[in-house]
Amino acid sequence: MNLSIGNKIKALRKEHGITQEQLADSIGISFQAVSKWENNIALPDITLVPILAGYFNITIDELFDFNLKEIRQNVDEICREAYKFRESDPGKSRTLLEEGLRKYPDNDILLDNLLYVLNYTENPEETISVAGKLAEQASEPGIKYDALRFMAYAYHAKGEISSALAAIRQLPEIDFTKLTEMAFLLTGKPKYEAAEKQKWISFENLLQMMVKITEYYEESGDIPAALSEMKRALRLLSVMEEEEKSNDFRIYSDYLCRHMERLKL
């Protein structure tokens, strides 16, 4: 699979017997720009892609010389492999994703997955750079919102609270999800699967918010209130402990128990 659009443009231009200057004049750019494309120094602006395809009377897929479905399958496979190491070996996960990005430059899905293995606390600028690019170029809302979220975390790590809030304020306030609506609309196993998945997402969100409330109480000096909130969170965890998936949330139980002991001292 050849992803060099510069090579493709050069081949098409010679096939049609036209010069760089003629191509440039026809689509309203400088011949120097065409030269940079053909020497793989720069890429055409995205707005010029359909113009180029139309000029040579080919499809955009033919211009890029690749199949979009095949690329999506390859990208998904890279992300699945990288995900296996996201928690256990972030460095390996990052290497896999960066190799993918060399093959598929600026791919939204790969960049989104990369955000999860960048250390925004130690190197916030790197996360801000990747997230900023993704927030600008992503066509899928979910990926754009993910980028804004990580951008906010990175700005917060830098101590730039106003920039963090500016990123967060671009996120929509949504009271429902695709999964909740599927649970209401579907029947049978699809209904169960949607509701079950959303249940655990909501459960973890609730635990996270309870932890944030305890942090607020502790920061405010109201230790009894912080301890009460922690106890409620632990009771919630105990209610769910009969389900096997509750083991995935043991980290919250350990965290709460450690902090309760610390606050009681």
C-alpha positions in Angstrom: 0.0 0.0 0.0 1.5 3.3 -1.1 0.4 6.3 1.0 2.7 8.8 -0.7 0.3 11.2 -2.4 3.3 13.2 -3.7 4.4 10.2 -5.8 0.9 9.7 -7.0 0.5 13.3 -8.1 3.8 13.1 -10.0 2.8 9.9 -11.8 -0.6 11.4 -12.8 1.0 14.6 -14.0 3.5 12.8 -16.2 0.8 10.4 -17.4 -1.3 13.5 -18.6 1.8 15.1 -20.0 1.6 18.4 -18.0 4.2 20.4 -16.2 4.3 21.4 -12.6 3.5 25.0 -13.7 0.5 23.9 -15.7 -0.9 21.8 -12.8 -0.3 24.7 -10.4 -2.0 27.3 -12.6 -5.0 25.0 -13.1 -5.7 24.6 -9.4 -4.6 28.0 -8.3 -1.4 27.4 -6.4 2.3 28.0 -6.9 4.4 25.5 -8.8 6.8 25.5 -5.8 3.9 23.9 -3.8 3.5 21.1 -6.4 7.3 20.5 -6.3 7.2 20.1 -2.5 4.4 17.6 -2.8 6.2 15.6 -5.4 9.4 15.5 -3.3 7.4 14.5 -0.3 8.4 17.7 1.6 4.8 18.8 2.1 1.3 17.5 1.7 -1.6 19.2 -0.2 -4.1 21.1 2.0 -7.1 18.9 2.7 -9.3 21.3 0.7 -7.3 20.7 -2.4 -7.8 16.9 -2.3 -11.2 16.8 -4.1 -9.9 19.5 -6.6 -6.9 17.3 -7.5 -9.0 14.2 -7.8 -11.4 16.1 -10.1 -8.6 17.5 -12.1 -7.2 14.1 -12.9 -10.7 12.6 -13.2 -10.2 10.0 -10.5 -11.7 9.2 -7.1 -10.1 10.5 -3.9 -9.3 6.8 -3.0 -7.4 6.5 -6.3 -5.6 9.7 -5.7 -4.3 8.5 -2.3 -3.9 4.9 -3.7 -5.5 3.3 -0.7 -8.7 1.7 0.5 -10.3 3.5 3.4 -12.0 0.4 4.8 -8.7 -1.5 4.8 -7.0 1.4 6.5 -9.6 1.5 9.2 -9.2 -2.2 9.8 -5.4 -1.9 10.1 -5.7 1.1 12.4 -8.2 -0.8 14.6 -5.9 -3.7 14.8 -3.0 -1.5 15.9 -5.2 0.1 18.6 -6.3 -3.3 19.9 -2.7 -4.4 20.2 -1.6 -1.2 21.8 -4.6 -1.3 24.3 -3.2 -4.7 25.7 -0.2 -2.8 27.1 -1.9 0.5 28.0 -1.8 -0.1 31.7 1.0 -2.7 32.1 3.5 -1.2 29.7 2.5 2.3 28.4 5.9 2.7 26.7 5.3 -0.3 24.5 1.7 0.8 23.8 3.1 4.2 22.8 5.7 2.6 20.5 3.0 0.6 18.7 0.8 3.7 18.2 3.7 5.8 17.0 4.7 3.1 14.5 1.1 3.2 13.3 1.2 7.0 13.0 4.3 6.8 10.8 2.3 4.6 8.5 -1.0 6.5 8.8 0.1 10.1 9.6 -2.3 12.2 11.8 -4.9 9.4 12.0 -7.5 10.6 14.5 -8.1 7.2 16.0 -4.3 6.5 16.6 -3.8 10.0 18.0 -6.8 9.6 20.4 -5.3 6.3 21.6 -1.9 7.9 22.0 -3.3 10.5 24.4 -4.0 7.7 26.9 -0.4 6.7 27.1 1.2 10.2 27.1 2.1 11.4 30.6 0.3 14.7 30.8 1.6 15.4 34.4 5.3 15.0 33.5 5.1 16.4 30.0 1.9 18.5 29.6 3.2 20.3 26.5 3.3 17.1 24.5 -0.3 16.2 25.5 -1.4 19.8 24.7 0.2 19.6 21.2 -1.4 16.2 20.3 -4.8 17.1 21.8 -4.8 20.5 20.2 -4.2 19.0 16.8 -6.9 16.4 17.3 -9.4 18.8 18.7 -9.0 20.9 15.5 -9.0 18.1 12.9 -11.3 15.4 14.4 -14.5 14.9 12.5 -16.0 12.5 15.0 -17.4 14.4 18.1 -16.4 11.7 20.6 -12.7 12.0 19.6 -12.8 15.8 19.6 -14.3 15.7 23.1 -11.7 13.2 24.3 -9.0 15.5 23.0 -10.4 18.5 24.8 -10.6 16.5 28.0 -6.9 15.6 27.9 -6.0 19.1 26.9 -7.8 20.3 30.1 -5.9 17.8 32.2 -2.6 18.9 30.7 -3.3 22.6 31.2 -4.3 21.8 34.8 -1.0 20.0 35.3 0.8 23.2 34.2 -1.2 25.2 36.6 -3.0 27.1 33.8 -6.5 26.8 35.2 -8.1 29.3 32.9 -6.9 27.4 29.8 -8.1 24.1 31.4 -11.6 25.6 32.0 -11.6 27.0 28.4 -11.1 23.5 27.1 -13.7 21.9 29.4 -16.3 24.5 28.5 -16.2 23.3 24.9 -17.6 19.9 26.0 -21.3 19.5 25.7 -23.5 18.9 28.7 -25.2 15.6 28.0 -27.7 13.9 30.2 -27.9 10.7 28.2 -25.6 8.4 26.2 -25.9 6.1 23.2 -25.9 3.2 25.6 -28.8 4.5 27.8 -30.9 5.1 24.7 -30.2 1.7 23.4 -31.2 0.2 26.7 -34.5 2.0 26.5 -35.2 1.2 22.8 -33.9 -2.3 22.3 -35.2 -5.7 23.6 -33.6 -9.0 24.4 -29.9 -9.4 24.7 -29.0 -6.1 22.9 -31.0 -4.3 25.6 -29.1 -6.2 28.4 -25.7 -5.6 26.8 -26.3 -1.9 26.5 -27.7 -1.6 30.0 -24.9 -3.7 31.6 -22.2 -1.7 29.9 -23.7 1.6 30.9 -24.3 0.3 34.5 -20.6 -0.1 35.1 -19.7 3.1 33.4 -22.2 4.9 35.6 -20.9 3.0 38.7 -17.4 4.1 38.1 -18.4 7.7 37.4 -20.4 7.7 40.7 -17.4 6.4 42.6 -15.1 9.0 41.0 -17.4 11.8 42.0 -17.7 10.5 45.6 -13.9 10.5 45.8 -13.9 14.1 44.5 -16.4 15.1 47.2 -14.2 13.6 49.9 -11.3 15.6 48.5 -13.3 18.8 48.7 -14.4 18.1 52.3 -10.7 17.3 53.3 -9.5 20.5 51.6 -12.2 22.4 53.5 -11.1 20.9 56.8 -14.3 19.0 57.3 -12.8 15.6 58.1 -16.0 14.1 59.5 -17.9 14.8 56.3 -15.0 13.4 54.2 -15.0 10.2 56.3 -18.8 9.9 55.9 -18.6 10.2 52.2 -15.8 7.6 52.1 -18.0 5.2 54.1 -20.9 5.6 51.7 -18.6 4.9 48.8 -17.3 1.7 50.5 -20.9 0.6 51.2 -21.7 1.1 47.5 -18.7 -1.1 46.6 -19.8 -3.8 49.0 -23.3 -3.8 47.4 -21.7 -4.7 44.1 -19.0 -7.1 45.4 -21.0 -10.2 44.5 -20.6 -9.4 40.8 -17.3 -10.6 39.2 -16.7 -7.3 37.5 -16.6 -5.5 40.8 -13.0 -6.8 41.1 -12.1 -4.2 38.5 -12.9 -1.5 41.0 -10.9 -2.8 43.9 -8.5 0.1 43.4 -11.2 2.4 44.7 -11.7 0.3 47.8 -8.0 0.2 48.5 -7.7 4.0 47.9 -10.6 4.8 50.2 -9.4 2.5 53.0 -5.9 4.0 52.9 -7.2 7.5 53.1 -9.7 6.8 55.8 -6.9 5.4 58.0 -4.8 8.5 57.2 -7.7 10.9 58.1 -8.4 9.1 61.4 -4.8 9.7 62.6 
